[in-house]
């Protein structure tokens, strides 16, 4: 698209040439519509009625503030200014484009690219002198060459600049100038003029019979039959579900264009013609109101839904589409019903008419999914699935699996591809299905952890329903529609990037910032009558944040608070349960604990018996959503409410335990907490909620120091405690402290840094990963089997390695240190960054890794400069060397402001820095 900013200049120059040399032919005879020349191969056509006025309005919006960062759009505006200047600011361009319809048609030109054809209709010769002067300018400046050739009796003119870039090819026919940067598209137009090919309007007559808005920013006409080809330009895999849907579409559509400062709207109709169209299943189906925002997590990337008034009739139409298309889905359904004697009618009796599939943001290739089935009778739905689950387990000789989590019961339906068997291949990817009931929905997922995370998000009010931005977006979409897709662009970033072909992936990355500002996209279709569907597309544009230019400091110190003496550990950012605001906990070396508000005001200050050891946790001790602070000193275990008062029954005396680490265990989110105390010498204590020491854990002796802090996992309703000693012995025990089969497991060498784990559907699939100091990645499961061992590149015999887990525990990097050289590599040993530091003596650098999704990744290095923390992006670009800190940092990311707030402590001062993304 580079250098195409000249296209408007060249169009006007070409018109000038036409006026000068061909005016007698150009303006003679009966005017002909531009639509007669648009080839039927066009994917779509954009029709302008007043392009200059619409463009000027567009320049005043957030859309332009964002898109102006993209070269193609910014150069168009520059070209308009340049032409207006050359013509004495006479309004030539505006007047020329107001003389009649201006069309742009889009066409595929290769397997990975598309281009446009421009159609300019000229109504009069009033602008002849200005055109001639403009033409003379371009002919005399020596930077443009003009050439002509003949194609089927039509003269084709080519204009080329002396700088690299595509040439512009055009023809003059009757009162039209028609041109493109792809020559063969102009030849296609000539064949259409000569009636060898059908024109777009003749091939899509129904789109032109639809009524549009009188005052809007133009119209878009769509050729549905070409949409799948257009879609395939961008993606490596052409069998993705959305493209499968597009392949069944034939017909046409018409959309009006409107926009305001933050929203871009396309509204109109589409008319699918083919019986094989998936949309035919919504015939005579009334859409259902969208009421599932409370079940869309904030990290949702895609939300695809279908809604209907009669599930039985809808599904009957679905089966008919399967039959017409000759798919195997109907056979799969029949086999499923016969095998399990499944009562499909009963399913339709409790379905309320909504199926919602949610893809969640992923830092890995595999995206977790949720499937929501609306239910009028959730108890009947649950009973039917439980009955089916029991039958499956009976046939397999297994016991029924379920797990209590919070107020919910999660069951396992051990059937491969259960949703796809019922609803078709769009819902594939469920090797097994876990399900539960939340509100009026049956919630399904292939992974039990994904359902648990949804329960957590809903209870913690971390869903679209609590998001002002998301609710505002939903309010601009249709309240009811039969089928729709919502795209959360920042969260979908990695998923889209991984599916794009190499050509478009490069551009996706290069223009990431601007494209991510198209924050939310909604596509909706709602059946009206006959074959007609009302179509709506909404794009929410986030207001662009000013880009920090080179040479500007991206660090802003927004808070600096000094206390009476030296701060003892890193500040803990906590949340006020009353109003949701952030607050800060810290302790000084005189053992005083402080709670501050976000502005640095001290809310309370109290003295403890000693220094807090390890972390401070927020817990809901009374199960009423009022949060307290849990911490341990060397002699007492405290639980303190947000007013600074120690709760009844606390502190608990732990004198003599010699605590090294404190952690909280909540087996199934019932808030019946267990507190785990780790001793440096290799003992583990487990206390109940009231502080009583539990049998088998008073203490549980391991005999050696730990290389990784012991922790708790819950897999298939079984609780496991993992500990790894410094000599590489892995211990896995149950709640009672009894060793699991396959353990202890001898890794042969100790682990270095954190341990990374991925909880899956069973002990054999749940994988734990450690890195040894010598650089070997070891992966093992909960059956005590080592799945993989991989030696990382080791530059010298003195090189040491550590695993660094990211803030949410979803991924990790590896720190590789060789004397004072620090390298960060990913799990596949690909180098991310490498730095040499001039320190006075060799020391181990502390590394923190934060991943906030959508490519927002930060790495902090401590120890390279005394009293400071260095901040890098994942590619090793230094973002700041100005962060004062004696301790590791705490980071909060504010997506709406595109800023990180970084909390640090140095000497007697607390600092909060705002860092631009």
ZAMARGU-4260 file (C-alpha; in steps of 0.2 Angstrom, whole numbers, plus 5000, padded with zeros to 4 digits):
<rodrens>
0) 5000/5000/5000 | 5015/5011/5001 | 5016/5027/4990 | 4998/5025/4985 | 4995/5042/4993
5) 4998/5049/4975 | 4982/5040/4968 | 4971/5056/4971 | 4984/5067/4962 | 4985/5055/4948
10) 4967/5053/4946 | 4965/5072/4944 | 4980/5073/4932 | 4971/5059/4922 | 4955/5068/4922
15) 4964/5084/4916 | 4972/5074/4902 | 4955/5067/4897 | 4947/5085/4897 | 4961/5092/4886
20) 4963/5078/4873 | 4946/5069/4873 | 4933/5082/4879 | 4923/5080/4863 | 4921/5061/4866
25) 4921/5062/4885 | 4906/5073/4887 | 4896/5068/4873 | 4881/5056/4872 | 4870/5050/4886
30) 4878/5048/4903 | 4881/5031/4909 | 4882/5025/4927 | 4898/5019/4934 | 4890/5003/4940
35) 4890/4997/4922 | 4909/4995/4923 | 4911/4986/4940 | 4916/4968/4937 | 4906/4955/4945
40) 4922/4948/4953 | 4922/4963/4965 | 4921/4957/4983 | 4912/4974/4988 | 4910/4991/4981
45) 4911/5007/4991 | 4899/5021/4985 | 4902/5039/4989 | 4890/5053/4987 | 4900/5067/4995
50) 4918/5059/4998 | 4927/5076/5002 | 4914/5081/5015 | 4913/5064/5023 | 4932/5063/5023
55) 4934/5080/5032 | 4921/5074/5045 | 4931/5058/5047 | 4947/5068/5051 | 4939/5075/5067
60) 4936/5058/5075 | 4946/5046/5085 | 4946/5034/5071 | 4957/5046/5061 | 4968/5050/5076
65) 4972/5031/5076 | 4972/5026/5058 | 4983/5041/5054 | 4997/5031/5061 | 4995/5019/5047
70) 5005/5025/5031 | 4991/5022/5019 | 4978/5033/5028 | 4990/5047/5033 | 4997/5048/5015
75) 4979/5050/5008 | 4977/5066/5018 | 4994/5073/5013 | 4990/5070/4995 | 4973/5080/4997
80) 4983/5095/5005 | 4996/5094/4992 | 4984/5095/4977 | 4974/5109/4985 | 4990/5119/4987
85) 4995/5115/4969 | 4979/5122/4962 | 4979/5137/4973 | 4967/5130/4986 | 4953/5133/4973
90) 4942/5119/4979 | 4946/5109/4963 | 4947/5092/4971 | 4931/5095/4982 | 4921/5101/4967
95) 4927/5087/4955 | 4922/5073/4967 | 4905/5081/4970 | 4901/5080/4952 | 4894/5063/4953
100) 4896/5046/4961 | 4913/5040/4966 | 4915/5021/4967 | 4929/5010/4974 | 4928/4991/4971
105) 4939/4979/4980 | 4946/4963/4971 | 4957/4949/4976 | 4973/4950/4965 | 4983/4935/4972
110) 4982/4922/4985 | 4987/4934/4999 | 4983/4952/4992 | 4969/4963/4986 | 4968/4979/4977
115) 4955/4992/4972 | 4948/5000/4956 | 4943/5018/4956 | 4928/5025/4946 | 4926/5044/4944
120) 4912/5051/4935 | 4914/5068/4927 | 4898/5078/4923 | 4905/5095/4916 | 4920/5104/4908
125) 4920/5119/4920 | 4936/5113/4928 | 4945/5112/4911 | 4958/5126/4914 | 4963/5120/4931
130) 4965/5102/4925 | 4976/5107/4911 | 4987/5117/4923 | 4988/5102/4935 | 4992/5091/4920
135) 5006/5102/4914 | 5013/5103/4931 | 5015/5084/4932 | 5022/5083/4914 | 5035/5096/4917
140) 5041/5091/4935 | 5051/5076/4927 | 5045/5065/4941 | 5031/5056/4931 | 5031/5047/4915
145) 5016/5044/4904 | 5014/5029/4893 | 5000/5021/4883 | 4995/5004/4876 | 4980/4997/4867
150) 4969/4983/4874 | 4954/4976/4865 | 4953/4993/4856 | 4953/5003/4872 | 4968/5015/4876
155) 4976/5011/4893 | 4987/5025/4900 | 5000/5022/4914 | 5008/5035/4925 | 5023/5031/4934
160) 5034/5040/4947 | 5053/5040/4947 | 5052/5034/4965 | 5049/5016/4969 | 5031/5011/4970
165) 5017/5005/4959 | 5011/5014/4944 | 4993/5020/4941 | 4984/5013/4926 | 4968/5021/4919
170) 4956/5021/4905 | 4944/5035/4899 | 4927/5029/4894 | 4912/5040/4890 | 4911/5052/4905
175) 4922/5041/4917 | 4940/5039/4922 | 4943/5021/4929 | 4960/5016/4936 | 4969/5005/4948
180) 4987/5001/4954 | 4985/4983/4947 | 4984/4984/4928 | 4975/4968/4925 | 4960/4974/4935
185) 4958/4988/4922 | 4958/4975/4909 | 4945/4966/4918 | 4935/4982/4918 | 4937/4983/4899
190) 4930/4965/4897 | 4915/4971/4908 | 4912/4986/4897 | 4912/4975/4882 | 4900/4963/4890
195) 4911/4948/4890 | 4909/4948/4909 | 4894/4952/4919 | 4894/4968/4929 | 4892/4969/4948
200) 4875/4976/4948 | 4868/4964/4936 | 4875/4949/4947 | 4869/4957/4963 | 4852/4964/4959
205) 4844/4962/4976 | 4857/4973/4985 | 4851/4988/4974 | 4833/4985/4979 | 4836/4989/4997
210) 4833/5006/5005 | 4847/5015/5012 | 4849/5030/5023 | 4848/5047/5014 | 4861/5056/5024
215) 4876/5045/5028 | 4895/5043/5024 | 4892/5031/5009 | 4886/5014/5005 | 4894/4997/5004
220) 4888/4983/4992 | 4894/4966/4996 | 4896/4950/4985 | 4893/4936/4998 | 4900/4923/4986
225) 4917/4931/4986 | 4919/4934/5004 | 4927/4917/5008 | 4940/4920/4995 | 4943/4937/5002
230) 4944/4930/5020 | 4957/4917/5014 | 4969/4930/5009 | 4974/4933/5027 | 4974/4916/5035
235) 4986/4901/5034 | 4972/4889/5037 | 4957/4891/5026 | 4947/4878/5035 | 4944/4889/5051
240) 4925/4889/5056 | 4922/4907/5051 | 4928/4903/5033 | 4918/4887/5033 | 4903/4898/5036
245) 4907/4910/5023 | 4909/4896/5010 | 4891/4892/5011 | 4886/4910/5007 | 4879/4916/4990
250) 4870/4932/4988 | 4872/4950/4991 | 4871/4964/5004 | 4870/4982/5006 | 4876/4992/5021
255) 4875/5011/5026 | 4890/5019/5033 | 4889/5030/5049 | 4902/5036/5062 | 4904/5047/5077
260) 4919/5051/5087 | 4922/5034/5094 | 4911/5022/5085 | 4910/5016/5067 | 4893/5009/5061
265) 4888/4998/5046 | 4870/4994/5045 | 4859/4986/5031 | 4854/4970/5024 | 4861/4954/5017
270) 4851/4942/5006 | 4859/4924/5006 | 4853/4915/4990 | 4859/4897/4992 | 4849/4883/5001
275) 4866/4878/5008 | 4868/4894/5017 | 4870/4891/5036 | 4858/4906/5039 | 4843/4897/5032
280) 4842/4888/5049 | 4835/4905/5057 | 4820/4906/5045 | 4805/4910/5056 | 4816/4911/5072
285) 4815/4926/5083 | 4831/4931/5091 | 4833/4931/5110 | 4840/4946/5120 | 4858/4945/5124
290) 4859/4943/5143 | 4876/4934/5146 | 4888/4948/5149 | 4890/4942/5167 | 4898/4926/5160
295) 4910/4934/5148 | 4927/4935/5157 | 4937/4951/5155 | 4950/4940/5146 | 4938/4934/5132
300) 4945/4936/5115 | 4930/4930/5104 | 4912/4928/5108 | 4902/4919/5095 | 4883/4916/5098
305) 4867/4910/5090 | 4850/4913/5097 | 4833/4907/5091 | 4815/4905/5098 | 4812/4887/5095
310) 4827/4875/5098 | 4819/4860/5090 | 4814/4869/5074 | 4831/4878/5073 | 4840/4861/5075
315) 4829/4853/5062 | 4835/4867/5050 | 4853/4864/5055 | 4851/4845/5050 | 4844/4850/5034
320) 4859/4861/5030 | 4870/4847/5034 | 4861/4836/5022 | 4862/4848/5008 | 4880/4851/5010
325) 4883/4832/5012 | 4893/4834/5028 | 4896/4820/5040 | 4889/4830/5055 | 4871/4822/5053
330) 4879/4804/5053 | 4889/4809/5069 | 4873/4815/5077 | 4863/4799/5073 | 4878/4788/5079
335) 4879/4798/5095 | 4860/4796/5098 | 4860/4778/5095 | 4875/4774/5105 | 4869/4783/5121
340) 4850/4783/5118 | 4851/4801/5120 | 4834/4811/5120 | 4837/4826/5109 | 4819/4832/5111
345) 4822/4833/5130 | 4837/4844/5126 | 4827/4856/5116 | 4813/4856/5129 | 4825/4865/5142
350) 4836/4875/5130 | 4831/4894/5131 | 4838/4898/5113 | 4856/4903/5116 | 4872/4895/5112
355) 4887/4905/5116 | 4905/4900/5113 | 4920/4910/5121 | 4938/4909/5116 | 4949/4916/5130
360) 4965/4925/5128 | 4980/4914/5127 | 4999/4916/5130 | 5001/4899/5122 | 4995/4892/5105
365) 4980/4883/5112 | 4966/4894/5117 | 4954/4889/5131 | 4935/4889/5127 | 4919/4890/5136
370) 4902/4885/5129 | 4886/4892/5137 | 4869/4884/5133 | 4855/4895/5139 | 4842/4885/5149
375) 4824/4888/5154 | 4825/4874/5166 | 4843/4872/5173 | 4839/4857/5184 | 4832/4847/5170
380) 4847/4851/5159 | 4859/4846/5173 | 4849/4830/5176 | 4849/4825/5158 | 4868/4828/5157
385) 4871/4819/5173 | 4861/4804/5167 | 4871/4804/5151 | 4887/4805/5161 | 4882/4790/5172
390) 4878/4780/5156 | 4895/4783/5149 | 4904/4779/5165 | 4894/4763/5167 | 4898/4757/5149
395) 4917/4761/5152 | 4917/4754/5170 | 4922/4770/5178 | 4915/4780/5193 | 4905/4796/5191
400) 4917/4811/5192 | 4912/4827/5200 | 4920/4841/5210 | 4913/4854/5222 | 4920/4871/5219
405) 4913/4886/5229 | 4894/4885/5227 | 4895/4875/5211 | 4896/4856/5207 | 4907/4853/5191
410) 4904/4836/5182 | 4914/4827/5169 | 4905/4820/5153 | 4918/4808/5147 | 4913/4809/5128
415) 4924/4815/5115 | 4917/4830/5105 | 4900/4830/5114 | 4896/4848/5108 | 4901/4844/5090
420) 4890/4828/5090 | 4875/4839/5095 | 4878/4856/5086 | 4891/4852/5073 | 4909/4855/5069
425) 4909/4873/5074 | 4909/4867/5092 | 4923/4854/5090 | 4939/4854/5101 | 4931/4846/5117
430) 4941/4829/5120 | 4930/4828/5136 | 4917/4840/5143 | 4916/4847/5160 | 4900/4856/5164
435) 4891/4865/5178 | 4877/4877/5181 | 4879/4896/5182 | 4864/4907/5183 | 4853/4901/5169
440) 4866/4893/5158 | 4874/4876/5157 | 4893/4880/5156 | 4904/4868/5147 | 4923/4867/5144
445) 4936/4854/5139 | 4946/4860/5155 | 4939/4860/5172 | 4952/4874/5177 | 4943/4886/5164
450) 4926/4883/5172 | 4934/4887/5189 | 4942/4903/5182 | 4925/4908/5176 | 4917/4905/5193
455) 4932/4916/5201 | 4930/4930/5188 | 4911/4931/5191 | 4912/4931/5209 | 4927/4944/5209
460) 4916/4954/5197 | 4929/4953/5183 | 4917/4951/5168 | 4910/4962/5154 | 4895/4966/5165
465) 4906/4976/5177 | 4916/4984/5163 | 4910/5002/5158 | 4919/5000/5141 | 4912/4983/5137
470) 4894/4988/5142 | 4895/5004/5132 | 4900/4994/5117 | 4886/4981/5120 | 4873/4995/5121
475) 4878/5001/5103 | 4875/4984/5096 | 4858/4975/5093 | 4849/4970/5108 | 4843/4955/5099
480) 4850/4945/5084 | 4851/4928/5078 | 4869/4926/5075 | 4884/4937/5081 | 4902/4938/5084
485) 4911/4950/5096 | 4930/4953/5095 | 4940/4960/5109 | 4955/4965/5098 | 4969/4967/5111
490) 4964/4950/5119 | 4962/4941/5102 | 4979/4948/5097 | 4990/4932/5099 | 4976/4921/5092
495) 4974/4931/5076 | 4993/4933/5074 | 4996/4914/5075 | 4983/4911/5061 | 4988/4924/5049
500) 4999/4919/5034 | 5017/4926/5034 | 5013/4941/5023 | 4999/4948/5034 | 5007/4943/5050
505) 5021/4955/5047 | 5009/4969/5045 | 4999/4964/5059 | 5014/4965/5070 | 5021/4981/5062
510) 5005/4991/5065 | 5000/4983/5081 | 4997/4999/5091 | 4985/5006/5079 | 4976/4990/5075
515) 4973/4987/5094 | 4965/5003/5096 | 4950/4996/5086 | 4946/4989/5103 | 4930/4980/5101
520) 4921/4974/5085 | 4903/4967/5084 | 4896/4958/5069 | 4877/4953/5070 | 4864/4946/5059
525) 4845/4946/5063 | 4832/4937/5052 | 4818/4949/5046 | 4807/4941/5032 | 4810/4929/5018
530) 4828/4927/5015 | 4833/4944/5021 | 4844/4947/5036 | 4847/4964/5045 | 4866/4966/5047
535) 4875/4977/5059 | 4894/4980/5062 | 4900/4991/5076 | 4918/4995/5078 | 4923/5004/5095
540) 4938/5015/5093 | 4948/5018/5109 | 4954/5036/5110 | 4973/5035/5105 | 4985/5040/5119
545) 4999/5051/5113 | 5014/5042/5108 | 5030/5045/5118 | 5043/5051/5105 | 5061/5046/5106
550) 5070/5057/5118 | 5055/5059/5130 | 5056/5051/5147 | 5042/5038/5148 | 5043/5038/5167
555) 5032/5049/5177 | 5034/5049/5196 | 5016/5051/5202 | 5019/5047/5221 | 5034/5049/5233
560) 5030/5046/5251 | 5043/5046/5265 | 5040/5037/5281 | 5049/5039/5298 | 5062/5025/5295
565) 5068/5012/5282 | 5056/5001/5273 | 5058/4983/5276 | 5051/4974/5261 | 5042/4977/5244
570) 5026/4986/5245 | 5010/4975/5244 | 4996/4982/5233 | 4979/4977/5240 | 4961/4981/5236
575) 4949/4990/5247 | 4933/4979/5247 | 4922/4993/5251 | 4925/5003/5235 | 4937/4993/5224
580) 4951/5006/5225 | 4969/5001/5227 | 4979/5003/5243 | 4996/4999/5249 | 5003/4989/5263
585) 5021/4991/5269 | 5032/4988/5285 | 5047/4997/5291 | 5062/4990/5300 | 5054/4995/5317
590) 5040/4983/5313 | 5027/4996/5310 | 5014/4990/5297 | 5006/5004/5287 | 4991/5005/5276
595) 4991/5019/5263 | 4978/5025/5251 | 4983/5027/5232 | 4988/5045/5236 | 5000/5041/5249
600) 4989/5046/5264 | 4992/5034/5279 | 4976/5026/5284 | 4983/5017/5299 | 4999/5012/5307
605) 5002/4998/5319 | 5016/4989/5327 | 5019/4970/5326 | 5030/4959/5336 | 5042/4957/5322
610) 5046/4958/5303 | 5033/4950/5291 | 5040/4935/5283 | 5038/4931/5264 | 5021/4937/5257
615) 5006/4946/5264 | 4989/4939/5257 | 4971/4946/5256 | 4958/4933/5262 | 4940/4933/5265
620) 4940/4925/5282 | 4921/4927/5286 | 4915/4923/5269 | 4906/4940/5267 | 4917/4948/5254
625) 4926/4959/5267 | 4944/4956/5265 | 4958/4954/5278 | 4977/4953/5278 | 4986/4937/5282
630) 5005/4938/5287 | 5017/4929/5298 | 5032/4935/5309 | 5044/4923/5317 | 5033/4920/5332
635) 5015/4925/5327 | 5002/4922/5313 | 4992/4938/5311 | 4975/4941/5302 | 4971/4960/5302
640) 4956/4968/5295 | 4957/4984/5284 | 4954/4995/5299 | 4970/4988/5307 | 4962/4977/5320
645) 4968/4960/5323 | 4953/4948/5321 | 4946/4937/5335 | 4956/4922/5339 | 4972/4930/5332
650) 4987/4932/5332 | 4991/4913/5334 | 5008/4908/5342 | 5020/4900/5330 | 5035/4902/5341
655) 5049/4889/5337 | 5043/4885/5320 | 5057/4896/5312 | 5045/4901/5297 | 5053/4904/5280
660) 5038/4904/5269 | 5019/4907/5271 | 5006/4902/5258 | 4987/4900/5258 | 4977/4885/5252
665) 4959/4886/5248 | 4955/4868/5242 | 4939/4872/5232 | 4935/4890/5235 | 4925/4888/5250
670) 4936/4899/5260 | 4939/4886/5272 | 4958/4891/5272 | 4973/4881/5276 | 4989/4890/5280
675) 5005/4882/5275 | 5021/4887/5285 | 5038/4881/5277 | 5053/4879/5288 | 5071/4882/5280
680) 5077/4866/5286 | 5064/4856/5277 | 5048/4854/5287 | 5031/4859/5282 | 5017/4864/5294
685) 4998/4865/5289 | 4986/4875/5300 | 4967/4876/5299 | 4958/4892/5298 | 4958/4894/5317
690) 4977/4891/5317 | 4976/4873/5324 | 4990/4862/5317 | 4983/4848/5307 | 4988/4829/5310
695) 5001/4823/5298 | 5008/4841/5296 | 5014/4845/5313 | 5026/4845/5305 | 5028/4835/5289
700) 5047/4832/5289 | 5056/4831/5272 | 5074/4831/5279 | 5082/4843/5267 | 5081/4862/5262
705) 5069/4866/5248 | 5075/4873/5232 | 5057/4878/5227 | 5044/4883/5240 | 5031/4869/5243
710) 5014/4873/5235 | 4997/4865/5233 | 4988/4859/5217 | 4970/4852/5214 | 4968/4840/5200
715) 4952/4831/5197 | 4946/4835/5215 | 4961/4828/5223 | 4973/4839/5233 | 4991/4837/5230
720) 5006/4846/5239 | 5022/4847/5230 | 5039/4850/5237 | 5056/4849/5229 | 5072/4847/5240
725) 5088/4855/5235 | 5096/4839/5229 | 5082/4836/5216 | 5070/4825/5225 | 5051/4829/5221
730) 5038/4824/5234 | 5020/4824/5230 | 5008/4820/5245 | 4989/4820/5248 | 4980/4831/5261
735) 4985/4819/5274 | 5003/4820/5269 | 5004/4803/5262 | 5015/4800/5247 | 5007/4798/5230
740) 5012/4783/5219 | 5027/4787/5208 | 5035/4798/5221 | 5047/4803/5228 | 5054/4806/5211
745) 5073/4809/5209 | 5077/4822/5196 | 5095/4819/5199 | 5099/4838/5202 | 5091/4852/5211
750) 5079/4865/5203 | 5083/4883/5201 | 5071/4897/5202 | 5052/4894/5201 | 5042/4879/5196
755) 5029/4880/5181 | 5014/4869/5181 | 4999/4867/5169 | 4984/4858/5177 | 4975/4847/5165
760) 4961/4833/5166 | 4972/4820/5175 | 4988/4816/5184 | 4996/4810/5168 | 4992/4826/5158
765) 4996/4838/5172 | 5014/4844/5169 | 5027/4852/5180 | 5042/4860/5173 | 5058/4865/5182
770) 5075/4871/5176 | 5091/4865/5184 | 5106/4877/5188 | 5115/4868/5174 | 5102/4873/5161
775) 5092/4857/5159 | 5073/4859/5157 | 5064/4844/5165 | 5046/4841/5163 | 5037/4828/5174
780) 5019/4823/5178 | 5009/4818/5194 | 5011/4800/5191 | 5030/4802/5194 | 5035/4800/5176
785) 5048/4812/5167 | 5040/4817/5151 | 5055/4827/5144 | 5072/4833/5147 | 5080/4846/5136
790) 5098/4854/5138 | 5098/4872/5135 | 5112/4881/5126 | 5126/4884/5139 | 5139/4896/5133
795) 5152/4891/5147 | 5154/4879/5161 | 5150/4893/5173 | 5134/4898/5165 | 5119/4897/5177
800) 5100/4896/5174 | 5084/4900/5183 | 5066/4898/5178 | 5056/4914/5180 | 5037/4912/5181
805) 5026/4927/5175 | 5015/4936/5186 | 4999/4926/5183 | 5008/4909/5182 | 5003/4906/5164
810) 5020/4906/5156 | 5038/4908/5160 | 5055/4913/5154 | 5073/4907/5158 | 5086/4918/5165
815) 5104/4913/5159 | 5118/4921/5168 | 5137/4920/5163 | 5147/4931/5175 | 5139/4948/5173
820) 5131/4944/5156 | 5112/4941/5158 | 5102/4933/5144 | 5083/4929/5144 | 5077/4915/5133
825) 5060/4907/5131 | 5055/4889/5134 | 5061/4884/5117 | 5078/4892/5120 | 5075/4907/5108
830) 5085/4922/5114 | 5074/4936/5119 | 5087/4948/5126 | 5105/4948/5131 | 5114/4962/5141
835) 5131/4965/5149 | 5132/4974/5165 | 5147/4983/5173 | 5145/4979/5191 | 5159/4980/5204
840) 5158/4961/5208 | 5150/4946/5201 | 5132/4943/5208 | 5116/4935/5204 | 5103/4946/5196
845) 5085/4946/5201 | 5073/4944/5187 | 5054/4947/5187 | 5043/4944/5172 | 5026/4952/5169
850) 5014/4947/5155 | 4998/4957/5154 | 4992/4949/5137 | 4991/4957/5120 | 5010/4958/5118
855) 5012/4968/5134 | 5027/4960/5143 | 5039/4967/5154 | 5056/4961/5162 | 5063/4969/5177
860) 5082/4966/5182 | 5088/4970/5199 | 5106/4971/5205 | 5114/4978/5189 | 5113/4996/5196
865) 5113/4999/5215 | 5097/5005/5222 | 5088/5004/5205 | 5078/4991/5194 | 5080/4991/5175
870) 5064/4989/5165 | 5064/4981/5148 | 5051/4975/5136 | 5052/4956/5131 | 5063/4960/5116
875) 5076/4968/5127 | 5072/4987/5124 | 5076/4997/5139 | 5060/5006/5144 | 5067/5014/5160
880) 5083/5015/5171 | 5075/5027/5183 | 5066/5016/5195 | 5072/5017/5213 | 5070/5001/5222
885) 5078/4990/5235 | 5066/4976/5233 | 5056/4968/5218 | 5043/4978/5211 | 5024/4977/5210
890) 5015/4982/5194 | 4997/4986/5189 | 4992/4989/5171 | 4978/5001/5166 | 4973/4996/5149
895) 4962/5012/5146 | 4976/5023/5150 | 4990/5012/5142 | 5000/5014/5157 | 5009/5004/5170
900) 5009/5009/5188 | 5025/5002/5196 | 5026/5002/5215 | 5044/5002/5223 | 5052/5005/5239
905) 5069/5012/5243 | 5077/5018/5259 | 5063/5027/5268 | 5052/5031/5253 | 5038/5023/5244
910) 5037/5027/5225 | 5024/5025/5212 | 5029/5027/5194 | 5018/5029/5179 | 5026/5021/5163
915) 5019/5024/5146 | 5016/5008/5136
</rodrens>
